[in-house]
Amino acid sequence: MKGNKALILASAAILVMTSACTGSNTPKQAALTEENKEPIKLTVLQYLLNVTDEDFSKLIAEPVKAKFPHITMELVRKPANQSFEDMLTAGTFPDMMLQANFDIYKYTPLGLAEDLTAYIKNSGLDMAKFEPNIIQTLKSYGTKGELYMLPLYSNPAALYYNKDIFDRFGVPFPKDGITWDEAIGLARQLSRTDGGQQYYGLDLIAAPRISASLMLPLHDPNTGKAVLTSDSWKSYFEMYKSIKDIPGNQTKGIFNDFEKNKNLAIMVAYNRLNQLEELHQAGTEPNWDIVTFPSRKEAPLVKETDVSGLLLSTKSKHKEEAFKVMAFLAEKESQARMARRGLIPVINDPEVTKDFGADMASLKGKNVQALLKMKSGQNPPPSQYEEIIKEVINKSMVEYLKGKLDTNTILRQAEEEANKKIEEAKR
């Protein structure tokens, strides 16, 4: 009995010592573990960026739930009549913002975007896996190299063409590596009337957006003033007008004519894969294919850095959890999932693109490699007054297309107007 009693006491002592030495079993740490596993909801603001409910669910919400069972993701679409200030007052500003890099300045002047540098350092996230030009461009939005966005995917840009129209007029299909001059040459051959039907050769999206693809600087970072009277801007305005002036090429609307009326031969645009997928499912899509986005002769297959990513809100109550989600969505598995939906990965790993576009029925048999051949260049320095300058450019292009003013005059007036508006905005 005495021996058994001694053994029992010794065992109890060992258990006590073991419990004391095992930190994970202390009441404080056990409570902390439970606290970390409490269900939380992370809200993501959608504003300006084209994001479908299905893409958010399949590419973000469901994978995050599988990885972090205690986290629920919710997409919040910004009401048109509600400002950021209204959301702040109501206490409804989200945890994260899903945005294109061109829109980072919508948040940083208001102090709504968190610098991710410390989170990246503490998490050990390997930034070398990202395309260098993408990260350099994103850092240019910070005055001291701050990084406000973690990129998720590059936005697909392409030259879309209607194969039936090319075949109708016996014009060879465009090829990858096409330049702007070559695209305009095709447009001249394809703008015509046949059988009482008007066919348009080429249409493209708004002037400020196309100018961004050419990486034209909007301002002088040293003076902060707009710079629109350069030779490059003059060449661009003249090129844009030369497209619109092609006889018979005055379209009724780029997307309507290409996707619905099917009488536009070439469409130069971004992010139309979801729309074409919907038309495919409905059985009403045109007979289309793609080649690389038109490039400049001096920089073949290079376009601007145009990425979508997540910003961390300074108002979030779950910043650590939100950053874990952001980092997870930049991992190889997540990037491959996005690639299957026709989104271009931002990490350097050929494995993630091996099944590119596989989840989109409309891309079967299409030249999907065209979307992967374009490389991201480093954008000109951004300005928080970019929207002001772009609005002036758009307005000036509309006036220029009327043919009443020469290129030098319209650009001089645009530069003066932009700088006047910038000064007003600074007051």
N, C-alpha and C positions, 0 to 999 in steps of 0.2 A: 504493500500500500504506500509505504513511504517513498519507494522508488517511483511509483506511478504519479504520486502527488508532485514530486520534484520535477518529473518530466512535463507534467501539465503546466507547472509554474514557469518552467524554462521556455516552453512553447509560447505561452502567453507573453512572456517578456520579449521574445523574438518578434511576435506579431506587433507589439507596441512599438518596438524599435523600427520595424519595417514601415509601419504607418507614419512614424515621425519623419523618416528619411525620404518618403515618397511624396514629393511636392504635389503631384497630380491628384493625390487623395485628400489634400487639405480642404476644409470647408470653403475657404476663400477661393481657391483655384477651381474647385468643383462648381461653385456658383458662377465664376467667370465663364467657364465653359458653357454652362447652360445659357448664360446671358448672350453669348456670341451666337448661340443656335436659335435664339428667339426669332420668330418670323418677322421679316421686314419687307417693306415695299420700296423699290427704287423707281422713281418716275423719270422718264426721258422725254424731253421737249422735242417735238417735230415742228420746224418752222422753215419754210421756203424749200427745204429738201424734199424731193419726191420719194416718200416711203410708204409702201403699201402695208396694210394690216398683216397680210400673209407673210411678207418678208420680215417684218418685225418679229412675228411669232416664230417663224421657222429658223431665222438666223440669229436672233437675240434672246427672246423670252424663253423658249423651250430649252435651248442648250444651257442657258444660265441656270434654269431650274434643275436641270439634270446634274450640273456641276455643284451648285450651291442650293440644296433643297429648301433652305430657309429663306431664300430670296425670291421675291416675285417682281417681275419687271412689268411696268405699265407705260404705254406710249400716251403722251399728252399732246394733243394738237393745239397749237396756239390759236385762239379765236382771233379773227381778223380785226375785231373792234376792241381788243384788249391789249394794252401795252405791257412791257416788262414791269413798269412801275405799278400798274394795276395788280399784276400777279404778286409783286413783292408786298404790296399793301394787304392783299388778301391772304398772304402767307401760303401761297400755292406755287411758288417758284420751284422748279423741279430739281432733282438731284444731279441730272446730267442733261447735256444738250447735244443732240445729233445734228451735225451741221457740216457744210462744206468749208474748206479752209478760207475761201474768200469772205466768209461771213463772221470770222473770229472777232473782227472789230465791232460787231454789234453788241458784244458782251464785255470786252476788256475795258473800254472807257467807263463803263458803269460799275466796274469792280465785281462782275458776276462770274468771272472765270478764274479758277484756281490754277496757280503755277504747279505743274506736275513734277518738277525737278526732284523735290524731296521724296515724293512717293516712289518715283522710279529708282532712286538711290536706295531707299530702305527696302524695296521689294526685290532688288537685284535683277530687275527686268533688263534683258540684253537688248540694248538699242541698236547694236550692230546688225541685227537681223533685218532692219528696215532699209528701204531704199534711201541712200544718203541724201539725194536731192530733196526728197520728201521731208526729211527731218530738218534739213537746213532751211527749207522754205517755211516750215511751221515755226521754227525758232525766230525767223525774221519778224514775226508778229509781236515779239517781246522786245522791249527797249534794252534789256540786258541779257538777251538770250533765253528768256523764259520760254517754256514749252507749255502751251495752253491746251493743246489737242493731242490725243493719241489716235493716230490714223487707223482706220479699219479697212478701207478699200479705195482704190482709184476709180473715178467715175468713167465708164466706158464712152469713148468718143469714136465716131466712125463716119465714113462716107457710105451712106445707104443708097442703093440703086435698084430701080425697077427693071428686072431682066426682060419683061415683056416689051417695054418701050424700046430698049436697046435692040432687041430682036426685030421689032417692027420696022425700024429704020436701018437695019443692017450695020449698026455701030458696034464695034468690039467692046466687050465689058472692060471696065477700069481694072487696074491691077494694084496690088499693094505697093506702097512707095510713091503713089501718085502725088504730084505737086499741085499747088493752086492754079498755076498756068495751064496744066494739063486738064484739070477739072473744068476750067472755064472754056477750054477748047472743045471739050465734049458737050458742054451746055450749048454752045453755038450750033452744033450739029443736031441737037435734039429738040431745040425750041422751034416748033412748027405746028401747023394745022394739018390734020389728015382725017378724011372722012367726016368733016364737020366738027371734029373734036380738037380742041387746043391742047397741045402737049408742051409742058414747061421743062426746060433743060436742067436748071439748078436753082435751088433756094437754100438759104442758110439762116440760122438764128440771128438774134439781134447783134448789131454792130459791136457794142462793148464786149459781149461774150466772145465773139470771134477774134477780136483784137487781143483778148487775154491769151488765146491759143497761140498767138504769134509772139507772146511775151513782150509786148510793147510797154515801155515804162509810162506810167501815168503821171508821175511827179518826180521832182528832184529831191532826194532825201536830205540834202544839205540845206535847201531853202524852204522845203515843204510846199513849194508851188507846183502847179500843174505844168507839164511840158508837152504840149500838143502840136507845136509848130516844127517838129523835127522832120527830116526827110523820110524816116520810117513811117511816121503817121500820115504824111502826104501820100506815100505809096500805097498805104493801106486804104485810105479813103478812096483813092482812084481805083484800086482793085475792086472794092465793094461796089462802087458805082458801075464799073464795067460789067459786073454780073447782072445788076438790076436793069441795065440799059440794053441788054441783048434783046433784039426784036422778038416779040412773042413770049418773053420770059417774065411777064408781070403776073406772078401767081396771086391766087386768092387767099393763100394761107399755107405755110409750109407743111404742117402736120396734116391738115385736112386734105390737101391735094395729094400727098404721098400715101397716106394710110387709108383714106376713105374714098376720095375720087379716083385715085390711082392714075393720075395724069401728070405727075411730077417724076421726071426721070432720076434726078439725083437730089438727095437730102443730106446736108451736112449738119450733124446734130450730136447732142449728148443724151445719154440715158433714155433711149426709146425702146429698150428691150422689153420692159414690162408691158408697154402699150402694144407692141407687136405680138407679144405672147398672148395677150387678151384677144387680139384679133384672130390669132391662130386658133385659139380655143373656140371662138365663135364661127370659124370657117370663113372669115371675111378678109384675111390679110392679103396684101399684094404679093406678087411673085418677086420677092426681094432677096438681096444678098448684101454683103458688106466688103469693103476694103479699108485700108488704113486711112485715118483722118488726113486730109491734105496737109502737106508740110512745105516748109520753105526750102528752096534749093540749097541754101547754105547750111541747113540743119535737118537733114533727112530723118524721118521717123522720130523726131523729137517734138514734144508738145509741152505745154505748161504743166506744172504740178497742180492737179485738180483732184483732191481727195476728200472723202467724207470720213468723219471721225467723231469721237466723243469728247466733250469738254466737261470738266467737273465743276459743278456749281459751288460757289463760295457759301451758298445758303444751305447746302445739304447737311443733314444731321447724321449722315452715314457715309462720310467721305472715304474711310478706309475700305468699307465693303464695296462702294462704288468703283474705287480704283481697281480692286481685285477683279471686278467684272470687266472693266476696260482692258486690263492686261490679259484676261482669259480670252477675250474676243480677238486679241492679236496673236494668239497661239496658232500653231500649225493646223490643228484640227479645225478650229473656227475659220481660219482663212480658206482652207480647202472647201468648207461648207459654203462660204460666200462665193467662191469661184464656180461652184456647181450651179449657182444662180446667176451667173454671168457678170459677177462683180470682180474687179481686177485686184488681186492680192497686193499688199504693200510690203510683204516680207520677201527676202531673197531665198527662195526655196522652190526649185522647179517641180517638186513633188506636189505642191498645192494646186498646180494648174493642170495636172494630167487629165482630170475629168472636167475641164472647164466647160460650163454651159450644159452639163449633162442633165440637170433638173428642169431645163426649159425645152419643151417639145418643139418650139418654133426655131430653135437653133440647130436642130438636126440637119446635117448636110450643108450647113452654112460655113463660111470661111471665118470661123471663130478666132483663128490665130491672128487675124488682123487686129483684134482688140488687145492682143498681148505684145505685138511688135513695137508699139509706140512706147518710147521711154520718157520718163518725167524729167524735164529740165528744171533748173533752179529759177524760180520766178524773180522778176524785178522786185526791189524793195516795196513792200505794201505801204499804204497810207490809211489812216483812220478816216480820211476824207474821200476815199475811193468812190463811195456811192454818189457823192456830189459830182465828181468828175465824170463818172459813167453816165449819169443822168444828162449832163451837158453833151457828152459825146453822142448819145442816142438822139437827142433833140437836134443837134447839129447835123447828124447824118440825114435825118428826115428832110431838113432844109436843103442840104447839099444835093440830094437826089432830085430835087425840083429843077436843078440846072441853072439857077439864077445867079449863083455866086461861084467864083473860082475856088480851087482847093486852098490856096494860101490865105485868102480872105476868110473863108469859113473856119479854118483852123485857128487863125489869129483871134477871131471873135470868140471861138470856143474857149481858148486858153484864157482870155481876159475875163470871160463870164465865170469860168470855173474858179479862177483865183479870187474874184470878187465874192463868190459864194463861200469859199473857204474862209476868207477873212470874216465874213458875217457869222459863220458857224463858230469861230473862235471867241466871239464876244460874249 
